[in-house]
Amino acid sequence: MEDETKSVEVPNLLRPHQVMELTEEANRIDKMLVGEHRGAVQDANALRKASRRIRKAVDVSAPQPYEGAEKDKAARRADILRDKIKEGMLSRVEMRRNPVGAVDRHLAWESENKGRILEYKHIMLRLNVGTSERNVANIEKFRPEGHMAYTDEAQISGHLAMSAKAKDNWPLGEPKVDTAANQAERVENEEKKKALVDRLAKARAAKAEKKKEQVTDGDSGSV
């Protein structure tokens, strides 16, 4: 029985943004040849050749949509390839922290799946002709997040995991214990309250002093 997970050789296709950029470049060249600045063009033949070369590359390498039953068959094939590609795929945390042996495992996985990845991307580009999504064929979308303990040997260290007691005291929501953050917040609030009281006291004292001066000036004027 034929192995459905074995890759099939396919041509490399342009990504959606590449098709758009190349088409825009060809259009820009064509406008230079017929626009108001065409008289300033020094080598019109070279520009015409460049425009034709770009458009030919788009015609040859731009993904073409599947027709009829081909579309369903291609979608099923993409599912088979995706499931196989995900086998042995390193997690995001492993790729970030690079534990011992991660590079070798990644290279082995990449070598084993190179043909499948190319075929999967080819199919996804043809299934999504006309899309503006840049990552429509990006396999990173289904790389697992993964998890590594703090004590695992890695080139890039991780974060300390919570103990069972910590998880009891810090459930989802507000913590049950008096945290350092809560203590700091209380001190800050007390200092703000004390500063407010001091300002009010100074304001009252200044107001009383001003009133006393006004009374004194009034008494002096009546003499």
C-alpha positions in Angstrom: 0.0 0.0 0.0 1.3 3.4 -0.9 2.4 5.6 1.9 0.1 8.7 1.9 2.5 10.7 4.1 5.3 10.5 1.5 5.9 13.8 -0.1 5.3 14.6 -3.8 7.7 16.9 -5.6 6.0 20.2 -6.4 7.2 23.6 -7.9 7.9 26.5 -5.5 5.1 29.1 -5.7 5.1 32.8 -5.0 3.5 34.0 -1.7 0.5 36.4 -1.9 2.6 39.4 -1.0 5.2 38.5 -3.6 2.6 38.3 -6.3 1.3 41.7 -5.3 4.7 43.3 -5.1 5.9 42.0 -8.4 2.7 43.0 -10.1 2.9 46.5 -8.7 6.6 46.7 -9.9 5.6 45.8 -13.4 2.7 48.3 -13.4 5.1 51.0 -12.2 7.5 50.3 -15.1 4.7 50.3 -17.6 3.5 53.7 -16.3 7.0 55.1 -16.7 7.0 54.1 -20.4 3.7 55.8 -21.2 3.4 58.5 -18.7 4.5 62.1 -18.8 8.0 61.2 -17.8 8.5 58.7 -20.7 10.8 61.3 -22.4 13.3 61.0 -19.5 13.6 57.2 -19.9 17.1 56.5 -21.2 16.6 52.8 -22.1 12.9 52.1 -22.8 13.7 48.6 -24.3 15.4 47.5 -21.1 12.4 48.6 -19.1 10.0 46.8 -21.4 12.1 43.6 -21.1 12.1 44.0 -17.3 8.3 44.4 -17.2 7.8 41.3 -19.4 10.2 39.3 -17.3 8.4 40.2 -14.1 5.0 39.4 -15.6 6.2 36.1 -16.9 7.6 35.2 -13.5 4.1 36.0 -12.0 2.3 33.9 -14.7 4.6 30.9 -14.1 5.0 31.0 -10.4 1.8 32.5 -9.1 -0.5 29.9 -7.5 -3.4 28.8 -9.6 -6.7 27.7 -7.9 -7.8 24.1 -7.9 -10.8 23.2 -10.0 -13.8 21.0 -9.2 -13.0 17.8 -7.3 -9.3 18.7 -7.2 -10.0 21.2 -4.4 -11.5 18.6 -2.0 -8.7 16.2 -2.8 -6.1 18.8 -2.1 -7.7 19.8 1.2 -7.6 16.2 2.4 -4.0 15.9 1.3 -3.1 19.0 3.2 -4.7 17.5 6.4 -2.6 14.3 6.0 0.6 16.3 5.5 -0.1 18.7 8.4 -0.7 15.8 10.8 2.6 14.1 9.7 4.6 17.4 9.9 3.4 18.0 13.5 4.9 14.7 14.6 8.2 15.4 16.4 7.8 19.2 15.8 9.7 21.0 18.6 7.6 23.3 20.8 7.9 27.0 20.9 9.4 26.9 24.3 12.0 24.4 23.2 12.9 26.6 20.2 13.2 29.6 22.5 15.2 28.1 25.3 17.3 25.6 23.3 17.7 22.7 25.7 20.4 20.1 25.2 19.8 18.2 22.0 17.2 20.5 20.7 19.2 21.7 17.6 19.9 18.1 16.5 16.3 17.1 17.0 15.0 20.1 15.0 17.5 19.5 12.1 16.5 15.8 12.0 12.8 16.8 12.0 13.4 19.4 9.3 15.3 17.0 7.1 12.6 14.3 7.5 9.8 16.7 6.6 11.3 19.1 4.1 9.4 17.5 1.1 6.1 17.4 3.1 6.5 21.1 4.1 7.1 22.2 0.6 4.1 20.2 -0.7 1.9 21.5 2.2 2.8 25.1 1.4 2.1 24.5 -2.3 -1.3 23.2 -1.6 -2.2 25.9 0.9 -1.2 28.6 -1.6 -3.4 27.1 -4.3 -6.3 26.6 -1.9 -6.1 30.3 -0.9 -5.6 32.1 -4.2 -6.6 35.7 -3.9 -6.0 36.0 -0.1 -3.9 38.9 1.3 -2.8 36.8 4.3 1.0 36.6 4.4 1.1 33.5 6.6 -1.5 31.4 4.8 1.2 28.7 4.2 3.2 29.2 7.4 3.7 25.9 9.4 4.6 27.9 12.5 0.9 28.4 13.1 0.5 24.9 14.4 3.8 24.6 16.4 2.8 23.5 19.9 3.5 26.0 22.8 5.0 23.3 25.1 6.3 23.5 28.6 9.7 23.1 30.3 10.4 22.9 34.0 12.7 25.6 35.5 15.3 23.0 36.4 15.6 21.7 32.8 19.0 22.3 31.3 18.7 25.0 28.6 20.8 27.6 27.0 18.2 30.2 27.9 16.8 29.8 31.4 13.1 29.7 32.1 10.9 31.2 34.9 10.6 29.6 38.3 7.4 27.4 38.4 4.9 28.0 41.2 4.9 25.5 44.1 1.8 23.7 45.3 1.6 26.1 48.2 1.9 29.1 45.9 -0.8 27.8 43.7 -3.1 27.5 46.8 -2.4 31.1 47.8 -2.5 32.5 44.3 -5.5 30.9 42.6 -7.2 32.5 39.6 -8.3 35.9 40.8 -7.0 37.9 43.8 -4.4 36.2 46.0 -5.4 35.1 49.5 -2.2 36.1 51.3 -0.8 39.6 52.2 1.4 40.1 49.2 4.4 42.4 48.9 2.4 44.4 46.3 -0.5 44.8 48.7 1.9 45.9 51.5 3.6 48.5 49.2 0.2 49.8 48.1 -0.9 50.3 51.7 2.3 52.2 52.6 1.8 54.3 49.5 -1.8 55.1 50.4 -0.8 56.0 54.0 1.8 58.3 52.7 -0.6 60.0 50.4 -3.2 60.3 53.2 -0.5 61.8 55.5 0.6 64.3 52.8 -3.0 65.3 52.2 -3.6 65.9 55.9 -0.4 68.0 56.1 -1.5 70.1 53.2 -4.9 70.7 54.7 -3.4 71.6 58.0 -1.0 74.1 56.3 -3.9 75.6 54.3 -6.0 76.1 57.4 -3.1 77.6 59.3 -2.4 80.0 56.4 -6.1 80.9 56.2 -6.2 81.6 60.0 -2.9 83.7 59.8 -4.4 85.8 56.9 -7.6 86.4 58.8 -5.6 87.4 61.9 -3.6 89.9 59.8 -6.8 91.4 58.4 -8.2 91.9 61.9 -4.9 93.5 63.0 -4.9 95.9 60.1 -8.5 96.9 60.8 -7.7 97.6 64.4 -4.7 99.8 63.4 -6.8 101.8 61.0 -9.4 102.7 63.6 -6.9 104.3 66.0 
